[in-house]
Amino acid sequence: MMNFFRHITIARLVYPTSKLKTVDYLYRYRGIKISVDAICRFLDKLASTHKETVERIAFEYTKRQLKNISVVFYDMTTLYFEAEDEDDLRKIGFSKDGKFQNPQIMLGLLVGEQGYPIGYDIFEGNTFEGHTLLPVLQGIQAKYGFKKPIVIADAALLSKKNLQNLCQENYEFIIGARIKNETHGIKNKILEQTKEIKDGDYITIKKSDGTRLIVTYSDKRQRKDAFNFQPRARPKETQRAC
C-alpha cells in the first residue's frame, strides 16, 4: 500500500491532473500499471483510515524544517465537481473557477514560511469565505498544540467581524487591504503623505480601531496599473458586400 501511495503522490506532484491522466502518466513514464478504480478505492481507504496519520506526518515535517511555527499564511479556494446535484457538502456557491453552475466545496489551507503545509479544512460550497479563518486556525492550532502565530491573509478576509475576532482572541495579524474601501479621511491622509513617495517606500497610518494601515509603493505595480487602466481601442467593424 505504501508503494501505491508513493506512486500516486509523486505523480500528483510532477503531473497534477485528473485520475485518468495519472494512470496514463504512471504507465507511460514509469511503467506502472494502475487502474482508475484502484486509485478511487485507495483514496477512500486513505480518507477513512490514514488521513490523520498523513496530516500528522506533513505537520511534523514542517515543524522540523521551520523549527518554530510563529507565522502562518491562510488562504481559501474552491474545488468544483462535474456534477449537477448538490449534497450535504457539495453546494453551489461563489466559484473562484468561474463554474457557478457546478456544486463545489471550500478548502481552507494553512501554511508556514516558505509554503510548508500545516493543515487544512473543508467547508460546504456555499460557505462565506470570511467565516472560515478562525475555525481553521483554532482547530489546527488545538490539534497540534503550537502557540498563537502571526496570521497573514489576503484582502478577502478583511472584514470588521474578522478583525474583531482576531483581536478578541489575541492574535497578531497582517491582512491585505484595499485603499478604495477606506474612509474619505484615510484616503486624504494617504494622498497627502505619499506625495514624494519612492519605489519601495512605505507609510504607516494609525486607525481609530487600533489597527495600522501600512501603505507601500512599487514602480513595477504602478506601471502594471497604468497599463491595465489604459483605454483599449475597439476592433474596427467590417462590412462585407454581397
HELIX and SHEET records of a PDB file:
HELIX    1   1 MET A    2  VAL A   14  1                                  13    
HELIX    2   2 LYS A   19  ARG A   30  1                                  12    
HELIX    3   3 VAL A   36  LYS A   45  1                                  10    
HELIX    4   4 LEU A   46  HIS A   50  3                                   5    
HELIX    5   5 LYS A   51  LEU A   66  1                                  16    
HELIX    6   6 GLU A  113  GLY A  115  5                                   3    
HELIX    7   7 GLU A  129  HIS A  131  5                                   3    
HELIX    8   8 LEU A  133  TYR A  144  1                                  12    
HELIX    9   9 ALA A  155  LEU A  157  5                                   3    
HELIX   10  10 LYS A  160  GLN A  168  1                                   9    
HELIX   11  11 ILE A  179  ASN A  181  5                                   3    
HELIX   12  12 HIS A  184  GLN A  193  1                                  10    
HELIX   13  13 ASP A  219  ASN A  228  1                                  10    
SHEET    1   A 5 PRO A 117  GLU A 124  0                                        
SHEET    2   A 5 GLN A 104  VAL A 111 -1                                        
SHEET    3   A 5 VAL A  71  TYR A  80 -1                                        
SHEET    4   A 5 ILE A 150  ALA A 153  1                                        
SHEET    5   A 5 PHE A 173  ILE A 175  1                                        
SHEET    1   B 2 TYR A 202  LYS A 206  0                                        
SHEET    2   B 2 ARG A 212  THR A 216 -1                                        
END                                                                             
